Amino acid sequence: MQLTVRDMAGQEVSTLELPADIFEAKINEGLMWQYYMMQRHNARLGTAKALRRGEVNRTHAKWYRQKGTGRARHGSRNAPIFVGGGVAHGPVPHKYTRQMPKKMRHAALRSALSSLARDNQIILVDQIAFESAKTKQALTTVQALVGKQRVLILMPGRDEMTERSFRNLPNVTTLHASYINVRDLLRFDQVIISMAALDVIKKLLGKPARESAAAEAS
């Protein structure tokens, strides 16, 4: 698959052939959903806690005498049926984390990138860099490349000036290419990838040469 490489002004610079093993992989929606749900579960803190009747800070003395009042028999006001009492079957601290094998995670990322490439949601840029933090210049760059759409910008690594330039734009999010994930890839209208960030993706998700040779031989 060939894509046009543009500069920060939106002008065409060249064309580039994307690696087929990453951007033309078989799209597995079930695998992407599994990765997405793993991310959502791992983002949960699991710190919700309700006091049970044995943990409520109230007196444990019998509320009123057993007989002669005409009322039901109760031994404590900590019971869940009373205001200020404990909570029956309330939440307790719990871990929601899930695990997923590395090969499955990488396959899900290849599916997501292939889906974006199929739907023309990937924009290649030769480089994205600012000498100083200039939000106005960043806005001009984004409008030249994607207009007013919500966009994710993949960067090769830490670049303080570039990140600060895009920080105040409401429809723009920057992300290091080594941290790509299915949730962020699929929740934006467009994904801008610099050439340096593309190299990081190739190193992360590209299949080893011996695997490629074995696939061609089969």
C-alpha positions in Angstrom: 0.0 0.0 0.0 1.4 3.4 -1.1 0.7 6.6 0.8 1.5 10.2 0.1 4.1 11.8 2.4 3.3 15.4 3.2 5.2 18.2 4.9 3.8 20.3 7.8 2.2 22.7 5.3 0.2 19.8 3.8 2.1 19.8 0.5 3.0 16.4 -1.1 6.6 15.5 -0.8 6.9 11.9 -1.9 5.2 8.5 -1.8 6.0 5.6 0.4 5.2 1.9 0.4 4.0 0.8 3.8 5.0 -2.6 5.1 2.3 -5.1 4.2 2.8 -7.2 7.3 1.7 -4.2 9.5 -0.7 -2.1 7.4 -2.2 -4.8 5.3 -2.7 -7.5 7.9 -5.9 -9.5 8.3 -8.4 -7.4 10.3 -9.5 -9.3 13.4 -12.3 -7.3 15.1 -12.7 -9.8 17.9 -9.0 -9.5 18.8 -9.2 -5.7 18.8 -12.2 -5.8 21.1 -10.4 -8.1 23.5 -7.4 -5.7 23.6 -9.7 -2.8 24.1 -11.6 -4.4 27.0 -8.2 -5.4 28.6 -7.3 -1.7 28.5 -10.6 -0.6 30.1 -10.3 -3.2 32.8 -6.7 -2.3 33.6 -7.7 1.3 33.9 -10.1 0.6 36.7 -8.7 1.4 40.1 -10.9 -1.1 42.0 -10.8 0.9 45.2 -14.6 1.2 45.8 -15.4 0.2 49.4 -18.6 0.2 51.4 -18.8 -0.4 55.1 -20.5 -3.6 56.2 -22.5 -4.0 59.4 -19.4 -5.1 61.3 -17.4 -2.1 60.2 -19.9 0.7 60.9 -18.8 2.9 63.8 -22.0 2.6 65.9 -22.8 1.0 69.2 -23.1 -2.7 69.3 -25.5 -2.7 72.2 -28.9 -4.2 71.7 -31.3 -1.5 70.4 -34.3 -2.3 72.6 -35.4 -5.1 74.7 -36.3 -8.5 73.2 -39.9 -8.8 74.3 -42.8 -6.6 75.2 -42.4 -3.8 72.7 -44.5 -5.3 69.9 -41.7 -4.7 67.5 -39.5 -7.1 65.5 -36.5 -8.6 67.3 -33.3 -6.7 66.5 -29.9 -6.9 68.2 -28.1 -4.0 66.6 -28.7 -0.8 64.6 -25.8 -1.6 62.3 -28.1 -3.9 60.2 -28.4 -2.9 56.5 -32.1 -2.2 56.9 -31.6 0.8 59.1 -30.4 4.3 58.1 -26.7 4.6 59.0 -26.3 0.9 59.1 -23.9 -1.2 57.0 -24.3 -2.0 53.3 -25.4 -5.5 52.3 -23.2 -7.0 49.6 -21.4 -3.7 49.0 -18.3 -3.2 46.9 -14.9 -4.2 48.3 -11.4 -3.5 46.8 -11.0 -5.7 43.8 -8.4 -6.1 41.0 -9.9 -5.9 37.5 -6.6 -6.3 35.6 -6.4 -8.7 32.7 -3.5 -10.1 30.8 -3.0 -10.7 27.1 -0.1 -12.4 25.3 2.4 -10.2 23.5 1.7 -11.9 20.1 -2.0 -11.3 20.5 -1.5 -7.6 21.5 0.8 -7.0 18.5 -1.7 -8.8 16.2 -4.5 -6.5 17.5 -2.4 -3.4 16.8 -1.6 -4.6 13.3 -5.4 -5.1 12.8 -6.1 -1.6 14.0 -3.4 0.0 11.8 -4.6 -2.1 8.8 -8.2 -0.9 9.5 -7.0 2.7 9.5 -5.0 2.3 6.4 -8.0 0.7 4.6 -10.3 3.6 5.5 -7.7 6.3 4.5 -7.4 7.5 8.1 -3.5 7.6 8.1 -1.5 10.6 7.1 2.2 10.4 6.7 4.3 13.5 7.4 8.0 13.8 6.8 8.6 15.4 10.2 6.7 17.2 13.0 8.9 19.6 15.0 8.7 23.1 16.4 11.7 25.1 17.6 9.5 26.7 20.3 6.1 26.1 21.8 3.7 27.8 19.3 0.1 26.8 19.5 -0.8 29.0 16.5 1.7 27.2 14.3 0.5 23.9 15.5 -3.1 24.8 14.7 -2.1 25.9 11.2 -0.3 22.5 10.7 -3.3 20.5 11.9 -5.7 22.5 9.7 -3.5 22.0 6.7 -3.3 18.2 7.2 -6.8 17.2 8.5 -8.9 20.3 8.8 -11.1 20.3 11.9 -11.2 16.5 12.5 -10.1 14.9 15.7 -6.6 13.7 15.3 -4.0 11.6 17.0 -0.3 12.5 16.3 2.2 9.7 16.8 5.7 11.0 17.8 8.9 9.0 17.8 9.7 10.1 21.4 9.9 12.9 23.8 9.7 16.4 22.2 8.7 19.0 24.8 8.3 21.9 22.4 6.1 19.9 20.0 4.0 18.4 22.7 3.5 21.9 24.3 2.5 23.3 20.9 -0.3 20.8 20.5 -1.3 20.6 24.2 -4.0 23.4 24.1 -5.7 22.2 20.9 -8.9 20.5 22.0 -9.1 18.0 19.0 -5.5 17.0 19.0 -3.7 14.4 21.1 0.0 13.4 20.9 1.3 10.0 21.8 4.7 8.3 21.6 4.7 5.7 18.9 6.1 3.1 21.3 2.9 3.5 23.4 0.4 2.9 20.6 -2.7 1.0 21.6 -6.1 0.0 20.1 -8.2 2.4 22.2 -6.3 5.5 21.1 -5.8 4.4 17.5 -9.6 3.9 16.9 -11.1 6.8 18.8 -9.8 9.5 16.4 -10.9 10.5 12.9 -7.3 10.7 11.6 -3.9 9.5 12.7 -0.8 11.5 11.7 2.4 9.5 11.7 5.8 11.1 11.2 8.5 9.2 9.4 10.5 8.8 12.6 7.4 7.5 14.4 6.9 5.0 11.5 10.3 3.6 12.1 9.4 3.0 15.7 6.3 1.2 14.7 8.2 -0.9 12.2 10.7 -1.9 14.9 7.9 -2.7 17.3 5.4 -4.6 15.1 7.5 -5.7 12.1 7.9 -9.4 11.8 11.5 -10.7 12.0 13.2 -11.5 8.7 13.2 -15.2 9.4 9.5 -15.2 9.9 9.0 -13.4 6.7 11.2 -15.8 4.8 9.3 -18.8 6.3 6.0 -17.2 5.3 7.2 -16.7 1.7 8.5 -20.2 1.6 5.2 -21.7 2.7 
